[in-house]
Amino acid sequence: MIVLAIESSCDETSSSVVCDNIDCNKRILSNIINSQIHIHSKYGGVIPEYAARNHLDCIDAVINQSLKYANVSLNEIEIITATAGPGLIGGLLVGMVTAKSIALFAKKPFMAINHLEGHLLTTRLCYDVEMPYLTLLASGGHFSFIEVLGIGNYKILGETLDDAAGEAFDKVAKMLGFPYPGGPSIQEAAKKGDKNRFYYTIPLAKRAGCDASFSGIKTATRLHIQKISELTEQDKFDIAASFQNIVSSFILKQLKKAHKMTSSDIKNIVISGGVAANIEIRQKIQEFCLEQNLNYYVPPIELCSDNAAMIGWAAIERIRSGYCYSSLNAKTRPKWPL
């Protein structure tokens, strides 16, 4: 089974050729990603209209590159798939219309994929992870603890009540004058800072369950900054380190609670999404898993952010599980919960 996948839900235009090879290392035949960071960094965040225009400008070239790199012709492709949501409507439309047009022209079946499901199943693209497993899905726009019981069978144990973790990283980086995206900027600055200099209270300390809140941490950071009359580079490094430390500690605390809430004796812990690229968050969760004799999985860095390979793999998983193909009338869904 060879799938051509398109992902354009936010600010990456990506096309990938993925197959259902038994060898995990040979499933991704190509995964081309055209990043728009250079466009949006000057604004400190994604401008939806600019993102949509850039998707439109480069999507043909990105698809052609993915086919060329995979050494696969369009005739050899068996299924066309694209992200239908959630995401920015302009980008979603570009990807969906392009994928449908290719499917119609080449007389191939089409499948619309939920972007969040792509993140959830990325680890199974890279490793032979058995279900059920517990996933922390953390990105710029989403934060959830999800029990993956089967393909299409997902139990949300907790989610953010306000900002997503990635959004908080972006906003704090902007406060400190660091470049967008905020995650890598905060992580780099934190290496030079004192993580114990600034005090934070743990959010939702008395609340049951594993929901999350990052708005208070973001506000506390702003207050720390305002108390310093002249912010030095070292001050910025210390704030970044303290902020990253409280976020990673809070995420670990909620993950422990989420693990206790699972309906079965889950031994596999997975983190996915762009925030999964953060080294401190990875390390703290890995240490917890080692202490509890749990299996720990995280995708390679290049597959944590938005990419088409995860969309192609989600399509393969759905087909394997007996799900039907999508109609060419399938709509984009800017808001599409699992």
N, C-alpha and C positions, 0 to 999 in steps of 0.2 A: 504494500500500500504506500503510495507516494503522494504527499499532500503539498500544495502550494498555499501558503498562509500569508495574510496581510494584517498588520497591526498599525493603527493610526489613531488611537484613542486620545492621545495627548500631544506631546511634542517630539515624539520619535516616529519617523516613517520607516517601517521595517517590513521586509519580505523574507520568507524562509521556505526552504524545501526540506520537509521532514518525512522520514519513513519509519515503519514499524519493525526495524531490525531488532533481532533478539539481543544483540550486543549494544549496550547503552551508549558506548563510545562512537557508534556508527549511525545513530539515529538522525543527527542533524547534518544534512548534506550541505546546507548553506544557511546563513543567518545574517543578512545585510541590514544594518541599522544606520539611518541618516539622522543624526542628532541635530536639534535646533537650539542647543544651549547658547551658541554664539549670537543667535537672534534675540532670545528672551533675557539673557543675562543683564543687559543694560537696563531692563525694566524691573528686575528683581523678581520676576515671575512670568508665567506663561500668558501671552496675549492671544486669546482664542482665534481672532480673525487672522492674525499673522500666522498662527500655527496651521490653520486650514489652507491658507494660500500656499504655504511652503509644502504641505503634503501634496497639493495639486501639482506644484511645479516639479517635484522630484519622484513621484510614485512610480511612473513608468520606468525611469532609469533604475530605481531600486529593485523593481521586479525583474527586469532584464538581467541585472547583476546577479541576483539570487539564482536564476535559472542557469546562467553561464557558469557561475562558481560551482554549482552542484553538478554541472555537466549533464543536465537533464533538459529535454525538449518539452514543450507544452503538450505534445501528444502523449508523452510518458506520464504526465501528471494525471492522477486518477480523481482527485477531489480538490475543489477550490474552497478555501475558508477565509473568513475575516472576522475581526472583532466588531460585534454589533452594539456593544455597550458594556458597562457604563463608561462615560467619557464625555469629551467635548463634542457637541453635535456636528460642527463643521468638519473636524477630522474624521469622525465616524462615517459621515456621508461619503467623503472622498474614498475611504477604504472599501466601504460596502458597495458603492456603485461600481468601482473598478473591479472588485472581485466578481460581482454579478455579471458584469459585461464580459469578463474573460470566460466565466462558466457558460454563459449563453452562446458566445462565439465558438468555444471549443467543445460544446455539448458535454460538459462535465457536471456532476452533481455539486451542489453548493451547500455549505453549512455555516450558519451564523453562530459565533461563540461568545460566551460571557467572558469578559476580560479577567474578572476575579477568579473564575474557574481555571483560566490559563495559569494564573499565579499558583493556585492551589495544587495543580498537577505537575508543575515544573519539576519538582523533585523526583517524580516518577519517570520523567524524561531522562534524568541523569543517573538515577540509581534504581535498583529493584526494591522499592519501599512497599511493604505490604500494608493494606488497609485492615483495620482502621488506624488512623494516626491523628495526632493533634497538630494543627497548624497555627502559627502566628503569622497572619497576613498583614504586613505593615508597609505602607507606601505613602506617596505624597497626598493621596486623597482617601485612603482607606486604612482602617485599623480594626482587626477582628481576631478573636480566638475561635477557631472553627474545628469541629470534630468531623473528619472525613471518614464516613462509614462505607461509602461506595461511590461510584461515578454517578453524579447527580443526586446523591444522598448526603447532604451536608447539614450539620447541626451547629448553629451559631450559639456559642456559649457566652460571649460577651463582645462588646464593640465600644468604640469611642462615643462619648456623650457630646463631644464638641469637635475640636481639631483632631486631625490625624497626626501621627507622630512625624511623618515627613513634612507636613505643613508647618508644624511647630519648629522643626529644624530650619526650614526656609525663612520663617519670619524672624527667628532669633538671629540668624546670619545677617539678615537685612538690617536689624537693629545695630549690629556690630560693624556694619559696613563691609561685610564679607561678600564675595561673589555668589551668584546663583549658579547651580543649586546649592542649598544650604548644608545638606548632609556631608558631602566631602569637605566643604570649607570648615565646618565646625569640627569634624574629626581631625583635620590637619592642625588646626589651631590648638585643639585640646592636648595634643602631644607636648606642647610647650607650656602648658598651664598647670595650676594647682587645683585639683578637683575638690579639695576640702575647704577652699577659701570662702566660698559663698554658701550660706545655709538655705536649704529648701525644706518645706514640709512635704510629706508624702501625700499625694492626692487620694481621696476616697478611702482614707485609712479606716474609717468606721463603717464603710458600706460593704454589704455582703455581695458576693458574686465577683466576676472578673471584668466588669466594664472598666473603661479607661477614660481619663480626662487629662488633656495636655494644655488646656487654656490657662489654668492656674499657674503652671510651671512657666509658661510663656510670660504671663503678667508679672510673676515674681522676678523673672530675668530683667524685664523692662525697669522694674523698681530698683534693682541692684545697679543698673546702668545709670539711672537718674540720680542716684545718691553720690556718684563720683563726678566731681566738678570738671576734671580734665582727664578723660579716658586715655590711658596709655596703651601701647601695644600689649604689655604684660597683663594689664587689667582685662583686655579683650581675651587673651589666652586663658586666663584664670576663669573668666565667666563662661567661656566655651567649654572648658574642662568640667566645671561644676554643673553646667546645664546637661552635658552629655552624661555625666555620672548619675544625676537624679533621674533622667529619662530611662537609662538602661536599668537602673535599680528598680524603678517602678514597673517597667515592663516585666522584669524577672519575677517580681512579687505577684503580679497579676497572672503570669504564666503558671506559677505554682498553684494558684487557686483554680485556674482553668483545668489543670491536669487532674485535680481532685474532683472536678465536676463531670468528667467524662463518663459515659454510660458503660464503658467496658474497661478492662485492665489494659490500657494503652501503654505500649512500650516504645512507640516511635514518636519523636518530637521533631517537627519540621518548622523552619522559618522561611518565609518567602516575601517577595516584594522588594522595592528599592531600599527600604530601611534595613533589610537583611544584609546589606553590604557593609553596615557599620561594624567595625571590628570589635568594639567594646561590648556591644549587644550580643554579638556572636559568642564572644569568650565567656560572658556571664552565663548564658544559656547552656553552653557546652559544659562548663564546670558543674552546673546543676545536674545535667544529664549523667555525667560521670559519677557524681555522688549518689544518684538514685538508680544507677545501673540501667539507664534508659538509652535507647538508640537515638542519635542526634544527626539530623540531615539538614544541609543548607545548599542551595544551588551554587554553582560557580558565580563569581561576581558579575560576569557579563550576562548572566541569565536572571539576575535579581531585578534589574530594571526592565521596563517594557520592551518586549521583543516578539517577533512573529513566530519563533520556534515554539514558544509555549502555547500559542494559539493553534498551531498545526498539530501539536501533540494532544491538546484537549480534544480536537476533532477526532483523532485516531482512537483515543480512549472512549469517546462516545459511540463511535461506530462499532468498536469491539463489544460494547455493552448493549448493542441492539437499538440504539436511538436512530430515529429517522433523519434523513437529510432535510434541510430547510427549503422552503419555497423561495423562489426568486422575488416573491412579494414580501419577504421578511423585512421588518422595519428596524431602523436604528433605534436604540433605547438609551438615551443619555443617563437615565436612572434605571438600573436593572439589578436589583438585589439577587443574591444567589437563591 
